[in-house]
Amino acid sequence: MEGKEEDVRLGANKFSERQPIGTAAQSQDDKDYTEPPPAPLFEPSELTSWSFYRAGIAEFVATFLFLYISVLTVMGVVKEKTKCSTVGIQGIAWAFGGMIFALVYCTAGISGGHINPAVTFGLFLGRKLSLTRAIYYMVMQCLGAICGAGVVKGFMGKTRYGALNGGANFVNSGYTKGDGLGAEIVGTFVLVYTVFSATDAKRSARDSHVPILAPLPIGFAVFLVHLATIPITGTGINPARSLGAAIIFNKDKGWDDHWIFWVGPFIGAALAALYHVVVIRAIPFKSK
């Protein structure tokens, strides 16, 4: 009996160094991680760098392709009288989410793969990029979206494109403008929160043994938000996407609720940035 007790005692003390869990683990110093410095508000030197302009071109091309594929998919669903003969809402959601996954994967190493002014705005508030770069990205994203929607109109023809509402965003019947605004705020919060989490350098260092492909959760977040909010607003969560379709469609129906697709995403992005910086990372409370 004494021998068994001795075995138990030795077994309990065999591993003297135990790994911390929970909040204790979070308090440990990450030897392979250094907090990246915040981006400056203005960085004039960027304007003389080719990588700055290359990144903007990448955002333009990515947003162009995003609008082309996604709006063309919407057109294919809307033009049919019965949704059983089309990919349906699920197919539209997959088109948006799948394109974001592919395009973020392609452009992440060049521009960061924003493809969305709301994402750019949220990352700017999180001090991940300068104001100069943020404005430049937003302009290029909007131009790319306009061109992408324009190509779709060229394929569909002016008459049919107009009859199918041009893939423009608006609050659907049965819902109020407040419903639409709320859906855009929450949907964009989900997206931008996912972007912050998937690209967090500390998580990459801490979980380096777990391969994480950042574009995958970002694209999946877009897919899920579309499933939930297509019946309400057609799902914006991307001001460039809404602007491009509205300009090419250019009818009152596309402009009446357009403010919702800028105000909602920007509020959602700001809330996600605030939540990540203050609550998740607790950066303002860290000792200097």
NUTINU-501910 format. One record per residue (C-alpha): residue number from 1; z, y, x. Coordinates in steps of 0.02 Angstrom, whole numbers. Layout:
% NUTINU-501910
<n:NUM	zz:Z	yy:Y	xx:X>;
...
//
This chain:
% NUTINU-501910
<n:1	zz:0	yy:0	xx:0>;
<n:2	zz:43	yy:116	xx:142>;
<n:3	zz:-125	yy:78	xx:221>;
<n:4	zz:-216	yy:131	xx:63>;
<n:5	zz:-117	yy:294	xx:53>;
<n:6	zz:-162	yy:329	xx:234>;
<n:7	zz:-346	yy:300	xx:195>;
<n:8	zz:-336	yy:421	xx:49>;
<n:9	zz:-249	yy:552	xx:156>;
<n:10	zz:-379	yy:536	xx:293>;
<n:11	zz:-520	yy:541	xx:166>;
<n:12	zz:-454	yy:700	xx:87>;
<n:13	zz:-443	yy:785	xx:256>;
<n:14	zz:-599	yy:713	xx:331>;
<n:15	zz:-704	yy:866	xx:288>;
<n:16	zz:-594	yy:1010	xx:339>;
<n:17	zz:-730	yy:1142	xx:321>;
<n:18	zz:-772	yy:1161	xx:138>;
<n:19	zz:-915	yy:1263	xx:71>;
<n:20	zz:-861	yy:1412	xx:-35>;
<n:21	zz:-917	yy:1414	xx:-216>;
<n:22	zz:-933	yy:1546	xx:-351>;
<n:23	zz:-880	yy:1722	xx:-305>;
<n:24	zz:-809	yy:1659	xx:-141>;
<n:25	zz:-983	yy:1608	xx:-87>;
<n:26	zz:-1050	yy:1779	xx:-130>;
<n:27	zz:-923	yy:1864	xx:-18>;
<n:28	zz:-980	yy:1769	xx:136>;
<n:29	zz:-1088	yy:1862	xx:261>;
<n:30	zz:-1270	yy:1809	xx:257>;
<n:31	zz:-1310	yy:1794	xx:441>;
<n:32	zz:-1497	yy:1782	xx:409>;
<n:33	zz:-1504	yy:1930	xx:291>;
<n:34	zz:-1510	yy:2117	xx:321>;
<n:35	zz:-1511	yy:2240	xx:177>;
<n:36	zz:-1681	yy:2327	xx:183>;
<n:37	zz:-1669	yy:2516	xx:193>;
<n:38	zz:-1720	yy:2613	xx:36>;
<n:39	zz:-1895	yy:2683	xx:35>;
<n:40	zz:-1905	yy:2871	xx:65>;
<n:41	zz:-1946	yy:2981	xx:-83>;
<n:42	zz:-2096	yy:3056	xx:7>;
<n:43	zz:-2186	yy:2975	xx:152>;
<n:44	zz:-2332	yy:3086	xx:206>;
<n:45	zz:-2377	yy:2968	xx:349>;
<n:46	zz:-2438	yy:2842	xx:219>;
<n:47	zz:-2584	yy:2955	xx:179>;
<n:48	zz:-2657	yy:2927	xx:352>;
<n:49	zz:-2642	yy:2737	xx:346>;
<n:50	zz:-2785	yy:2624	xx:292>;
<n:51	zz:-2659	yy:2497	xx:225>;
<n:52	zz:-2604	yy:2627	xx:96>;
<n:53	zz:-2780	yy:2647	xx:25>;
<n:54	zz:-2815	yy:2461	xx:40>;
<n:55	zz:-2661	yy:2426	xx:-67>;
<n:56	zz:-2723	yy:2547	xx:-201>;
<n:57	zz:-2894	yy:2464	xx:-203>;
<n:58	zz:-2808	yy:2295	xx:-223>;
<n:59	zz:-2712	yy:2363	xx:-373>;
<n:60	zz:-2873	yy:2431	xx:-448>;
<n:61	zz:-2967	yy:2267	xx:-430>;
<n:62	zz:-2821	yy:2162	xx:-491>;
<n:63	zz:-2795	yy:2269	xx:-647>;
<n:64	zz:-2982	yy:2269	xx:-679>;
<n:65	zz:-2986	yy:2078	xx:-676>;
<n:66	zz:-2828	yy:2068	xx:-780>;
<n:67	zz:-2901	yy:2175	xx:-920>;
<n:68	zz:-3068	yy:2088	xx:-913>;
<n:69	zz:-2998	yy:1912	xx:-936>;
<n:70	zz:-2855	yy:1955	xx:-1054>;
<n:71	zz:-2948	yy:2073	xx:-1173>;
<n:72	zz:-3099	yy:1957	xx:-1177>;
<n:73	zz:-2982	yy:1816	xx:-1229>;
<n:74	zz:-2909	yy:1926	xx:-1367>;
<n:75	zz:-3085	yy:1966	xx:-1427>;
<n:76	zz:-3128	yy:1782	xx:-1436>;
<n:77	zz:-2978	yy:1746	xx:-1546>;
<n:78	zz:-2995	yy:1897	xx:-1661>;
<n:79	zz:-3180	yy:1872	xx:-1699>;
<n:80	zz:-3153	yy:1700	xx:-1776>;
<n:81	zz:-3100	yy:1687	xx:-1958>;
<n:82	zz:-2993	yy:1534	xx:-1925>;
<n:83	zz:-2879	yy:1526	xx:-1774>;
<n:84	zz:-2896	yy:1337	xx:-1769>;
<n:85	zz:-3066	yy:1359	xx:-1685>;
<n:86	zz:-2993	yy:1470	xx:-1547>;
<n:87	zz:-2857	yy:1462	xx:-1416>;
<n:88	zz:-2743	yy:1558	xx:-1537>;
<n:89	zz:-2589	yy:1660	xx:-1492>;
<n:90	zz:-2534	yy:1529	xx:-1366>;
<n:91	zz:-2700	yy:1543	xx:-1277>;
<n:92	zz:-2688	yy:1733	xx:-1272>;
<n:93	zz:-2514	yy:1720	xx:-1199>;
<n:94	zz:-2574	yy:1596	xx:-1068>;
<n:95	zz:-2720	yy:1710	xx:-1023>;
<n:96	zz:-2604	yy:1857	xx:-991>;
<n:97	zz:-2470	yy:1756	xx:-902>;
<n:98	zz:-2592	yy:1651	xx:-804>;
<n:99	zz:-2690	yy:1800	xx:-741>;
<n:100	zz:-2530	yy:1888	xx:-687>;
<n:101	zz:-2478	yy:1731	xx:-593>;
<n:102	zz:-2646	yy:1718	xx:-504>;
<n:103	zz:-2666	yy:1904	xx:-467>;
<n:104	zz:-2488	yy:1930	xx:-406>;
<n:105	zz:-2513	yy:1781	xx:-291>;
<n:106	zz:-2675	yy:1857	xx:-224>;
<n:107	zz:-2614	yy:2035	xx:-200>;
<n:108	zz:-2428	yy:2018	xx:-160>;
<n:109	zz:-2459	yy:2025	xx:27>;
<n:110	zz:-2569	yy:2180	xx:13>;
<n:111	zz:-2494	yy:2294	xx:-119>;
<n:112	zz:-2345	yy:2197	xx:-185>;
<n:113	zz:-2446	yy:2139	xx:-336>;
<n:114	zz:-2381	yy:2264	xx:-465>;
<n:115	zz:-2534	yy:2272	xx:-582>;
<n:116	zz:-2426	yy:2370	xx:-704>;
<n:117	zz:-2363	yy:2551	xx:-701>;
<n:118	zz:-2198	yy:2495	xx:-779>;
<n:119	zz:-2168	yy:2373	xx:-636>;
<n:120	zz:-2212	yy:2509	xx:-511>;
<n:121	zz:-2095	yy:2630	xx:-598>;
<n:122	zz:-1952	yy:2505	xx:-598>;
<n:123	zz:-1975	yy:2465	xx:-414>;
<n:124	zz:-1983	yy:2650	xx:-374>;
<n:125	zz:-1815	yy:2677	xx:-461>;
<n:126	zz:-1749	yy:2531	xx:-359>;
<n:127	zz:-1806	yy:2623	xx:-202>;
<n:128	zz:-1932	yy:2489	xx:-157>;
<n:129	zz:-2076	yy:2610	xx:-131>;
<n:130	zz:-2104	yy:2797	xx:-110>;
<n:131	zz:-2152	yy:2918	xx:-247>;
<n:132	zz:-2319	yy:2946	xx:-159>;
<n:133	zz:-2363	yy:2763	xx:-167>;
<n:134	zz:-2296	yy:2743	xx:-344>;
<n:135	zz:-2407	yy:2881	xx:-413>;
<n:136	zz:-2557	yy:2816	xx:-317>;
<n:137	zz:-2531	yy:2640	xx:-383>;
<n:138	zz:-2515	yy:2699	xx:-563>;
<n:139	zz:-2676	yy:2799	xx:-552>;
<n:140	zz:-2772	yy:2652	xx:-478>;
<n:141	zz:-2700	yy:2531	xx:-606>;
<n:142	zz:-2754	yy:2642	xx:-751>;
<n:143	zz:-2928	yy:2664	xx:-679>;
<n:144	zz:-2945	yy:2477	xx:-655>;
<n:145	zz:-2888	yy:2445	xx:-833>;
<n:146	zz:-3015	yy:2568	xx:-904>;
<n:147	zz:-3156	yy:2487	xx:-806>;
<n:148	zz:-3102	yy:2312	xx:-857>;
<n:149	zz:-3097	yy:2356	xx:-1042>;
<n:150	zz:-3264	yy:2444	xx:-1022>;
<n:151	zz:-3347	yy:2287	xx:-955>;
<n:152	zz:-3279	yy:2188	xx:-1104>;
<n:153	zz:-3355	yy:2317	xx:-1222>;
<n:154	zz:-3521	yy:2298	xx:-1131>;
<n:155	zz:-3518	yy:2111	xx:-1161>;
<n:156	zz:-3462	yy:2121	xx:-1342>;
<n:157	zz:-3572	yy:2266	xx:-1396>;
<n:158	zz:-3511	yy:2431	xx:-1467>;
<n:159	zz:-3515	yy:2380	xx:-1650>;
<n:160	zz:-3428	yy:2213	xx:-1632>;
<n:161	zz:-3304	yy:2282	xx:-1505>;
<n:162	zz:-3253	yy:2420	xx:-1625>;
<n:163	zz:-3241	yy:2302	xx:-1773>;
<n:164	zz:-3122	yy:2191	xx:-1674>;
<n:165	zz:-3008	yy:2338	xx:-1628>;
<n:166	zz:-3055	yy:2328	xx:-1445>;
<n:167	zz:-2899	yy:2234	xx:-1395>;
<n:168	zz:-2800	yy:2395	xx:-1419>;
<n:169	zz:-2612	yy:2392	xx:-1446>;
<n:170	zz:-2535	yy:2456	xx:-1608>;
<n:171	zz:-2386	yy:2413	xx:-1716>;
<n:172	zz:-2440	yy:2280	xx:-1840>;
<n:173	zz:-2412	yy:2297	xx:-2026>;
<n:174	zz:-2240	yy:2242	xx:-2084>;
<n:175	zz:-2155	yy:2320	xx:-1933>;
<n:176	zz:-2093	yy:2496	xx:-1903>;
<n:177	zz:-2124	yy:2605	xx:-1751>;
<n:178	zz:-1942	yy:2574	xx:-1705>;
<n:179	zz:-1975	yy:2387	xx:-1708>;
<n:180	zz:-2124	yy:2411	xx:-1594>;
<n:181	zz:-2028	yy:2522	xx:-1474>;
<n:182	zz:-1884	yy:2399	xx:-1465>;
<n:183	zz:-2001	yy:2253	xx:-1433>;
<n:184	zz:-2084	yy:2347	xx:-1290>;
<n:185	zz:-1918	yy:2397	xx:-1213>;
<n:186	zz:-1845	yy:2221	xx:-1216>;
<n:187	zz:-2009	yy:2138	xx:-1165>;
<n:188	zz:-2030	yy:2251	xx:-1014>;
<n:189	zz:-1848	yy:2228	xx:-967>;
<n:190	zz:-1877	yy:2040	xx:-959>;
<n:191	zz:-2031	yy:2064	xx:-850>;
<n:192	zz:-1959	yy:2191	xx:-727>;
<n:193	zz:-1792	yy:2100	xx:-715>;
<n:194	zz:-1890	yy:1944	xx:-668>;
<n:195	zz:-1989	yy:2041	xx:-538>;
<n:196	zz:-1829	yy:2106	xx:-457>;
<n:197	zz:-1750	yy:1933	xx:-457>;
<n:198	zz:-1903	yy:1840	xx:-394>;
<n:199	zz:-1931	yy:1961	xx:-251>;
<n:200	zz:-1749	yy:1988	xx:-201>;
<n:201	zz:-1739	yy:1972	xx:-11>;
<n:202	zz:-1557	yy:1916	xx:-18>;
<n:203	zz:-1600	yy:1771	xx:-133>;
<n:204	zz:-1741	yy:1719	xx:-17>;
<n:205	zz:-1621	yy:1716	xx:130>;
<n:206	zz:-1480	yy:1629	xx:37>;
<n:207	zz:-1592	yy:1499	xx:-45>;
<n:208	zz:-1713	yy:1477	xx:99>;
<n:209	zz:-1699	yy:1288	xx:77>;
<n:210	zz:-1773	yy:1305	xx:-98>;
<n:211	zz:-1959	yy:1350	xx:-99>;
<n:212	zz:-1984	yy:1490	xx:-225>;
<n:213	zz:-2157	yy:1549	xx:-274>;
<n:214	zz:-2121	yy:1723	xx:-341>;
<n:215	zz:-2282	yy:1743	xx:-443>;
<n:216	zz:-2238	yy:1590	xx:-547>;
<n:217	zz:-2082	yy:1657	xx:-636>;
<n:218	zz:-2165	yy:1827	xx:-654>;
<n:219	zz:-2318	yy:1753	xx:-739>;
<n:220	zz:-2208	yy:1641	xx:-845>;
<n:221	zz:-2106	yy:1791	xx:-902>;
<n:222	zz:-2267	yy:1878	xx:-957>;
<n:223	zz:-2318	yy:1721	xx:-1052>;
<n:224	zz:-2152	yy:1707	xx:-1144>;
<n:225	zz:-2145	yy:1892	xx:-1190>;
<n:226	zz:-2320	yy:1880	xx:-1262>;
<n:227	zz:-2272	yy:1731	xx:-1369>;
<n:228	zz:-2128	yy:1831	xx:-1441>;
<n:229	zz:-2207	yy:2003	xx:-1466>;
<n:230	zz:-2393	yy:1976	xx:-1503>;
<n:231	zz:-2354	yy:1974	xx:-1690>;
<n:232	zz:-2264	yy:2142	xx:-1674>;
<n:233	zz:-2368	yy:2252	xx:-1558>;
<n:234	zz:-2499	yy:2138	xx:-1484>;
<n:235	zz:-2386	yy:2150	xx:-1330>;
<n:236	zz:-2407	yy:2297	xx:-1215>;
<n:237	zz:-2269	yy:2294	xx:-1081>;
<n:238	zz:-2404	yy:2367	xx:-968>;
<n:239	zz:-2455	yy:2550	xx:-998>;
<n:240	zz:-2616	yy:2528	xx:-898>;
<n:241	zz:-2670	yy:2383	xx:-1008>;
<n:242	zz:-2634	yy:2485	xx:-1166>;
<n:243	zz:-2718	yy:2642	xx:-1098>;
<n:244	zz:-2876	yy:2554	xx:-1041>;
<n:245	zz:-2903	yy:2470	xx:-1209>;
<n:246	zz:-2862	yy:2630	xx:-1306>;
<n:247	zz:-2983	yy:2738	xx:-1208>;
<n:248	zz:-3129	yy:2617	xx:-1225>;
<n:249	zz:-3089	yy:2582	xx:-1409>;
<n:250	zz:-3060	yy:2769	xx:-1439>;
<n:251	zz:-3014	yy:2768	xx:-1623>;
<n:252	zz:-2863	yy:2838	xx:-1713>;
<n:253	zz:-2791	yy:2664	xx:-1738>;
<n:254	zz:-2781	yy:2642	xx:-1550>;
<n:255	zz:-2699	yy:2811	xx:-1521>;
<n:256	zz:-2576	yy:2828	xx:-1666>;
<n:257	zz:-2443	yy:2717	xx:-1587>;
<n:258	zz:-2499	yy:2737	xx:-1407>;
<n:259	zz:-2343	yy:2832	xx:-1353>;
<n:260	zz:-2240	yy:2675	xx:-1389>;
<n:261	zz:-2333	yy:2582	xx:-1252>;
<n:262	zz:-2282	yy:2709	xx:-1121>;
<n:263	zz:-2107	yy:2757	xx:-1177>;
<n:264	zz:-2052	yy:2578	xx:-1215>;
<n:265	zz:-2108	yy:2499	xx:-1050>;
<n:266	zz:-2039	yy:2642	xx:-945>;
<n:267	zz:-1869	yy:2632	xx:-1031>;
<n:268	zz:-1867	yy:2443	xx:-1011>;
<n:269	zz:-1914	yy:2457	xx:-827>;
<n:270	zz:-1779	yy:2588	xx:-796>;
<n:271	zz:-1646	yy:2479	xx:-880>;
<n:272	zz:-1700	yy:2327	xx:-778>;
<n:273	zz:-1692	yy:2427	xx:-615>;
<n:274	zz:-1520	yy:2495	xx:-661>;
<n:275	zz:-1456	yy:2322	xx:-707>;
<n:276	zz:-1520	yy:2243	xx:-546>;
<n:277	zz:-1458	yy:2379	xx:-429>;
<n:278	zz:-1289	yy:2416	xx:-510>;
<n:279	zz:-1236	yy:2251	xx:-589>;
<n:280	zz:-1327	yy:2109	xx:-501>;
<n:281	zz:-1329	yy:2180	xx:-324>;
<n:282	zz:-1185	yy:2304	xx:-347>;
<n:283	zz:-1265	yy:2413	xx:-212>;
<n:284	zz:-1171	yy:2574	xx:-261>;
<n:285	zz:-1005	yy:2483	xx:-239>;
<n:286	zz:-1037	yy:2406	xx:-69>;
<n:287	zz:-936	yy:2474	xx:76>;
<n:288	zz:-1035	yy:2576	xx:199>;
//
